Each structure stands twice: as C-alpha cells, then as structure tokens.
Amino acid sequence: MDERRIEATLRAGPPDEPIYQLGALERGLAARTSEAAPVVSVRVSRGRLLSPMSFAAAVLVVAIIIGGLFASSRSGPAASASSAPSPTLPSVAPSEGAIAQVPAALVDRWVGPVRPIAGLDSEPTRAALDIRGAQFRFDAGPSSPTDLFRSALASDQPGTIRFSTSARTGGCELYDVGTYRWSLSPGGTSLTLAVVEDACSAREAAIAGTWVHTACREATIDCLGPLEAGTYGSTDFDPLGTGASRQLTYTVGDGWSNTLDFGTNYFIRPTTDYLADPASDGNDSVHGVYVWAGTVAAEQREDCAGVVAPDVARSADAIATHLATLPGLRTTDRGTITIDGGKGRVLDLELEPFFSSTCPESPGLPYLPLITFADRGSAAGTWGTIRGSRQRVILLDVAKDRVASVWIDTSSARFDELVDLAMPIIESMHFEGASPSP
C-alpha cells in the first residue's frame, strides 16, 4: 500500500470511531497539502465532564458556580439506529490528486438549522456536518444513524467538493455522487455549500446552505468559539425543555465568542477574555453573558446545595421579587425590558459590604446562592454572586413554568463597560417557539 492509500485509511479511521476522536489527525493530514496551513482547533475526546469554575486567585472577584453544572448533554454520537452494518468504502480509492486536494479549511464540524430528513425513524434534533479529511458524515442527533449520508470526499477542482456515498442511509444509494461549490466567510467561521448537482436529493436537502464551524475549547461540545459579526443559533441549549436544537438565536458584532452550549447553559464572552482564560475550556474566569435554562430560585442553605426555594413560583416576577428580599444582597430594580416580544424583569445585583457567609466550595469567599436549575435534579448546583462582582440579570418567561435568565456578570470595575457592550446582544435574542405564560 503506497503512502497516499495509507493516508486515506488513516483519515477514515475505524468504521465505528467516534467523530470527536478524529480531528487532530485529519487536520494535520489535510494541512500537509495546503499552501498555507491555517490555524485550526483540534478535536480530541478527553472523556470527562466540565468541572465547576475554579476559585483561583485570578477569579476571586467574580461570580461562581457551585456543583457540576456543566455536564454535557451528550458524550458523542449515539449508536446507529440501523441494524445492518454499513458497507465498507469502495476498494478503489479516489485519485491521489483528489485526496491531496481536500481543503484543510473545510476539515471541521459545522452546525446549522435542523432540516427535515425523509426516511428516518425519528425526526432529526441536530444538524451538523462532520467533514473528516477524506470522509463525511451528517449528525442529525442521538436517535439518528451515525453513518447518515456517509460519503468519501474529494476536491477535483478549486472551489468544489465532491461527495460519493459509502453508506445506504437517508435515501442515498451507494456511490451516489454530489458536487457542491463551497465558500467561506472572511474569517473562515461560516461555510456555504451550493449544489451543482447531486444524485441523492435527500443529501442535497440536508447539506446545501450556510453552516457555522464549532471551535470550542472544550472537546465534545458544539459551542462555536470565536465569532464573526452576524446572527448565530444554539445547538444543545434547551430553555423551553423540548430538546429541539437552535432554540436561541442572537446577533453579535466582532469580538465575541460562544464558549459553552449545553442543555442548561449557554455562554457568550468577549473573545479576548475567552482566549486568555487559563482553563482548558476557557471558562474559569467570569466576564460575559450567561444564559440559564429552567431557572428557579435557590434555597439559602449552609451547604449551598442546589435546592429549590419553597413557595417561590417559577415565573420571572416571582423570582425577581424573591431576589430583592434576600438579606445581604443589594438590589437595584431596573424595571422591565422587551426581549423577543415578551417582557422581562431587570435587576442589578451585588453583595452588601457586611455580607460574610461562605460555602464549602468557596472557602473564605463571601458567596450568596441566587438560582438553581429545574432540569438538573439532584445534580443541580447554584449560580450566585461573590464579593467584588456585579451582575445584571434579565428574567424571562419563555413558557409555562419555564424561566430563562440572562446574566451580565463580571467584576465591579468592568461592569459598566460590559453592560454597554452586552445589552445589544441580549436585546437581539430570540427564543424559538417561546410562549410566555400570561
């Protein structure tokens, strides 16, 4: 077997290799053939959950999270829904030139709006293109086949990419060929695929259009990382409790990053803070916009456990009223704001100078739990405030007994500047399918 065939085999990986274990090799192989190798984030599975925020000296003046709140909503693609094994790739590989020409800039995971896909046993809940060197798969969610639209990839001409089906899924037949023109946004964060022709109409319906790359510092997470100016949507964030993708959309200017995207929480931070953060996931420091699903008031306990406060209704007004009565919390009521056509309650918060209570996870640091999370059950922690931080919270009724809370959170010294930068993003937010309770 010559070097090119060895390279093609390495790119493809074992048939059942999890997608997220392949990125580093593919990027390296693809970059070998590039005139100028781009800086590309590496995807490798670390096999762990995100940890709570640390209490290192660098973050003593910002709010903290108690408990393992950053548990991913998935650990990787689920097992295939198809009982029959996928056929192997053709014994005749693409030409050596075609393998070499797969553009390194396209080797990535790209996410976009969920589209209907005919022939699946269940509706897709995610839409992601996994371009893996010389191989492609489409991720439609955990209940869909892992080999959906699996294809061999080649680039016969500049600006085009060719898909050749290597699995009979999603309505495609073996060796169905589709050719697409591709283009990248100026910053390389968005990919547009325009069909030239495709023998598989289901694949064309699923992949044609514009996609955004996932450049998350935390492996296995579909957060987007640094963003160009534009409008973006969530993948796993679940404020309505429906499990659907892209429930939150928003618009940012240059200089922002999406740094987490879980069912319970979605973070948007200034890119400079995200990239400078010493943690592997880029979220040990707190400075940005933090959106939480299933927000409920937290009971005040000595152990600071995530227990729901009794007799506080699951509504924006009730939670706002509760926060305003907490001893030791200085609260400024900013009234109401209209977000996505609905009214939200706005409060500015900081600890009173005399407040001194701490929590087991915050030794020596005054900490006041404020909210916990209905969707996390016994695994819920709390989101609160510590000495030296300031916060603005916008509480929104997005469905019956469902509150989403949006927090501008940082140190006291940076608060006013961050509010000016963050409020336009918050005011642009749209919660798809929201039906605020009266």
N, C-alpha and C positions, 0 to 999 in steps of 0.2 A: 504494500500500500504506500503510495507516494505521500509527500508532505501535505499536499492540498487535501487529499482524502482523509488523512489523519486529522487535519484541521477541521474539516467538515464534521467528522464524527465527534470531536471534542465540543464543537459548537452545539451540536444537537443534544448531547448528554444522554444519559439513560432514559428510556421511554417514560418512566414514572418519576423522573427527577422533579422535585418541587421547583416552581418557576423562580422563586426568590433565592435559590442557591446557585443560580447560573450567571448572574450579571457580571461579576468580576472577570471571569474567563472570556466571556463574549466581547466585552468592551475592549479587553486587551487584544484579542484576535482581530476584531474589526478595525481597531485603531492602527494595526500594523500596516494596513493597506491605504490609510488616509495620507493625503499630502501633509496635512497638519492635524495631528491628533487633538481632539477637543478635550476639555476638562469635563469628565463625566462622573456622576456619582456611582458608587459601587453598591450592588445589591447582594448581600450575603445574609443568610439566616443565622442569627445569633441565638435563636432558641430560648428567648427569655421575654418576660413581660417588662413593660416600662416601670421604673421604680418611682416612688414618690419624690417630690422635689427635695433636694438636699438642704441642709442648714449650714452650708459652708460660709465662711466669713464674707464672701463676696455677695451673699444674698440675704444678709441679716436684716436688711431694711425693706424687704418685700414680702408680699403675702405668700402663704404656704398651703400645701395640700396635705392633709393627714390621711394616710391609708393608701392602698394600691388602686388608685382611681384610673390609672392609665392602662388598664388591661385591654388589649386589642380585641376588637370584635371578631377577629379571625386570626388564625395562625398560619394561613396559607390556603391554597386552593383545596377544595374538598375532593373526595374520591369521585371518580367519573360515575355519572348516572347511567352510562351504557354498560351493559353486562358483557358484551362481546369485546375482546381485546382489539385495540386499534391495529390496523395493518402497518407493517414496517415501511420505512421510506423506500422509494424505488432503488433498485440496485445500481442503476445508472445515475450517478450524481450530476448536478448541474456542472456546466463547464468551469474550468479552473478560473477563467476570467470573471465569470458571473459570481463565483464565491468571493473572489477578491474584491468585487465592487459593491458588496452590501455596505451601504454608507454607515460609518461609525456613529454619525449623529442621530441615526434612527434607532439604534440599539438601546431600547428603554422600555419602560412601562408607561403607557399613555391612557388616560382616563377621559371619559366624556359622558354625555347624557345616555340614559338607558333607552334602548330602542326595542320594539317587539321583534322576536325571532321566531319564525314559524317552525313547527316540528319539534319543539322542546316539550318535555313532560311538565315543566313548570315555567312560570313567567320569569324572565331574567331580572335580577336585582342589582346588577352591576354591569358596567361596560368598560372593559379595559383591553387595550391591545398590548400583548406581550411580544415585542419584536426582539428575538433572541439570536442575534447573529444571523445564521442561515436558516432559522426556523421561526415560525409564528404560531401563536395560539391566542384565542379570544377568551377572556374571562367574563362570563355572564353571571357569576355569583356561585355560592356554595352548592346550590341544588342543580347546577348545570354540568354537563360533561367537561372534564378538564382538557379534552382534546378537541374542543369545539373549533371548527374551521382550521384545524391544524394544517399548516402548509409549509413547504420548502420555499425559501425566499431567494431571489436573485435580482440583480440590477443590470439589465442588458444595455441600457442607455442612461446617460446622465439625466437626473430628474425623474426617473421612473423606477418602479419596483414591481417585480412580478411574483405572484403567489401561485404555487402549484399544490393543490390539495393532496395531503398524505393521510387523511382520515375521513371516513364516510360519516360525517356528523353535520347536523344543522342543515340538511338538504343538499349538501355538496357531494358530488361523486368524486372518486379517486381521480387525480390528475386534472381536475378542473383548473383552468388557468385564468387568472385575473391580472390585468395590468392597470396600474394606477400612476398618475402623476403625483409627486409629493412636493411640498414646500414647507419651510419652517419660518416662524416668526423671526423678527430681527434678533431677538435674544435666544432663539432656539428652544423656547419653552412650549411652543404650540406647533403641532403638526397638522397639516391639511392634506387629506388624500382625496384626489379627484379621479373618478373612474374613467379609464379609456375604454376598456371592455372587460367583462367578467362572465365566464361561463356559469358561475354559481351566483344566482340572483340573491340568495339569502345572505351570502357573504358581502355582496355589494351593499345591501340594505343595512348591514350591521356596521361596516367599517368606513364607508365613504363619509367624509365630513371633517370637522376640526376636533383635535384631541390635545390634551394638556399633559405634559410629562410629569411623573412623580419623582421628585428629587429630595425625598425625605431623608433626614439624617438618621432616622430610626428604621432599621430593616424591617420588612414585612408590613409596613404601614403605607397606605396610599395618600399620605399628605403630599402636597405639591412642591414644598420647598420654596425657593426664591421665585417671585412672580414678576412678570412684566405688567405694565399698566393694562387693565382690562377687567372683564367680568368672569368670575370663576364659581364653581359649584363644589359642594362636598360630595364625598363618596360613601362613607360609612356613618357619618353623623346622623343621629336619629331623634330629632327634637319632637316629632309627632308620635313616636312609638310605633311606626308602621313597618320599619325595616326597609323602606324604599331608599334608593340612592338619590343623591342630588336634592335633598330636602332644603338645603340652604344655598342661596346664591348671593353674591355681593360683588361690589366693584372697588378696585384699588388703583391708586397711582403707582408709579415706580417706587421701589424701595421697600416693599413689603414681602413677607413670606408666610405661607401656610405651614405651620410647624407641627401640628397634630390633627388627626382626623379619626376619631373613634366614635362609637355609638353615643357615648355620654358627653364627649367634649370635642371642641373644635377651636384651635388656636390660630391667631393671626398676629405676627410680630414684625417689628422692623427688621429688615434683613441684616443690618449691621449687628444688632443685638443677637440675632439667631446664629449667625456665623461665628461671632466672637464667643459665644457661650461655651464653657469648657466641657459640658456634659456631652456624652456621645449622641444624645438625641437633640441637643440644642435647646433644652427647656429647663435647665436648673435655675437660671435666673428668671425673674418675673418682670416683664416690661412689654405690654402689648394688650391685645383684645382677646378675651377668653369667653367662649360661648359654652353654656352648660345646658344639657337636656334634662328633663324630669326634675327640675329644681323644686325642692321643698325646704321648709325652714328646719334648721338643725336644733335639737335639744341641747341645752347647756349642761354638760356633764364634765366631771373632773377628769375622766379619761379621754374626753373629746371624741368619743366614738360617733360614727355617723348614724345617729338615731333621730328619727323624725320627731320634731317638736309636737306635742299633743295640742289639739284644739287650734291649730293654725291651718286654715283652709288652703287648698292647692290652687291659689289664684294670685295674680300679681298684686292686687290691692292688699290681700291678707298678709302676704309675705313682707311687703313694704311696711305695713303697719307694725308687724312684729319686729322687724329690724330697728325701727325707730324707737322701740321701747326697751331695747337691750341695755342693761347697765354697763357703763364703761365705753359705749360706742357713741361717738359724736356724729350725728346725722344731720345733713342738710337736704331738705326735700326740694328737689328741682321741678316738681310738678309732673306733667305728663308730656309725652312725645309721641308723634305718629310714626310708626315703623310699619311699612308694608300694609298701610291702610288701617292698622289697628293701633289702639292706644297703649302706651307703655308707661310705667312708673319709673321715675328717675330719682336716685338718691346718691349723694356724695357721702363717703364714709371714711372715718379714721378713728383710731383709738384715743380715748382721753388720756392725758398725761399720767393720771393716777392709776390707770389700769395695770395690774401686775400679774394676773393669773397666767399660768403656762400650761402646756400639755406635755404628755410623756415624750412625744416626738419633737418637742421644741424646748429642750432644757434651757432655762434661763431667759427664754424669749417670751415676752407677753404675747399671747395669742388668743383670739376670740373666734370660735367657730360661728359661721353665719348660715351656711346652707349645706344640705346633703342631697342625695340623688335617688329618686324613686326607683330608677331602673337597675340599681346596683345591689339591692337587697342587703344581705349581711356583709357584702364586700364593700359597701359604701364607706367613704371617708367624708371629710368635710372640706369645704372651701371657706377660708376666713381671712382675717387680717392680723398683721403683727405691727409692733411699734415701728414707726418710721415710714410706713406705707400709707398711700392714699388710694382710694378706689371710687369709681363711679359705676353704679350698677343700673342697668335698664332691665326691668322685669316685664315680660311679655306673655300674655295668654295666647297660646298658639292652638289649643284645642281644649275640650272639656277636661278639667283637672290636669292640664298639661301646661307648665310654665317653662319657658326658655329664659335664661338670664344671660345678659351680655355685660361683661366686666371690663372696664378700663382699669388696669392695675399696674402700679409702679411705685417707685419711691416718692416721697413728698417733694423732693427737689425737682423731679422730672414730670410731675403730674400735669401741670397746666399745659405744657408743650405737647404732651401725649394726647390730652383731651382734644386739642385743636386739630391734631392730625388724624385721630381715630374716629371722631364723630361723623365725618362724611362717609366713612366705610360703614358704620353702624346704620346710618340713615338710608344707605343703599340696600340693606339686607332684605331678602325676600324668602319667606318660608313656604315652600311649595305645598299646597294642599291644606294650609292652615285654616282653621275655622274657630276663631276665638269665641270663648263662651261669653254670653251676654253679661 
